[in-house]
Amino acid sequence: MRALTKVGVPFSFSFMTYNSTKGMSDGIRHVHNAQLRMGYRNDQSDKSNILIGYVNEHDKDRWFYMPLLLKFNGCNVKP
């Protein structure tokens, strides 16, 4: 993801949503034409190592939890 973003190539991925405030999920989200954006620094959030920031053509700034990543460019991701 970082390498593709660095050279300006968009990618797609799917992940299981999770809202830690509500403790619930809205299911699987599929994201197309995405690129990474700046995330939180270690001193900004205790979730900075697992909370990944991204943007795509439809949404504004969004986040997902890296451990909940299911697919990257059509390939299954194994934990």
C-alpha positions in Angstrom: 0.0 0.0 0.0 2.8 2.4 0.9 4.8 1.6 -2.2 1.8 2.1 -4.5 0.7 5.3 -2.8 4.3 6.7 -3.1 4.2 6.3 -6.9 0.6 7.5 -7.2 -0.9 4.1 -8.1 -4.4 3.5 -6.6 -5.3 0.2 -5.1 -8.4 -1.7 -3.9 -9.0 -3.5 -0.6 -11.7 -4.9 1.6 -12.0 -5.0 5.3 -14.4 -5.8 8.1 -15.7 -2.5 9.5 -15.6 -1.9 13.3 -16.7 1.0 15.4 -14.8 0.8 18.7 -17.0 3.5 20.3 -20.2 1.5 19.6 -18.5 -1.9 19.7 -20.2 -3.0 16.5 -19.5 -3.7 12.8 -21.4 -2.8 9.7 -20.0 -5.8 7.8 -17.5 -5.8 5.0 -16.5 -2.6 3.1 -15.0 -2.7 -0.4 -12.8 0.3 -1.3 -11.7 1.0 -4.8 -9.1 3.6 -6.1 -7.7 4.2 -2.7 -4.4 5.7 -1.5 -3.0 6.0 1.9 -2.9 9.3 3.8 -1.1 10.4 7.0 -2.1 8.5 10.0 -1.8 9.2 13.7 1.6 9.5 15.4 2.3 7.3 18.4 1.7 10.3 20.8 -1.7 11.0 19.2 -3.4 7.7 19.6 -2.9 4.3 21.3 -4.2 2.8 18.1 -1.7 4.5 15.8 0.0 1.1 14.9 -3.3 -0.5 13.7 -5.5 2.4 12.5 -4.7 3.1 8.9 -5.8 6.3 7.1 -6.9 6.3 3.5 -8.8 8.3 0.8 -10.6 7.2 -2.3 -12.6 8.9 -5.1 -15.9 8.9 -3.2 -15.0 9.4 0.5 -13.2 11.9 2.4 -10.6 10.9 5.0 -11.4 7.4 6.3 -9.8 4.9 8.6 -9.7 1.1 8.9 -8.1 -1.3 11.4 -5.2 -3.2 9.8 -6.0 -6.5 11.6 -9.4 -6.4 9.9 -8.0 -6.3 6.3 -9.5 -9.1 4.3 -8.3 -8.5 0.7 -5.7 -6.3 -1.1 -6.0 -5.9 -4.9 -8.2 -9.0 -5.1 -5.8 -11.2 -3.1 -6.9 -12.7 0.3 -4.9 -11.5 3.2 -3.9 -14.0 5.9 -3.3 -12.8 9.4 
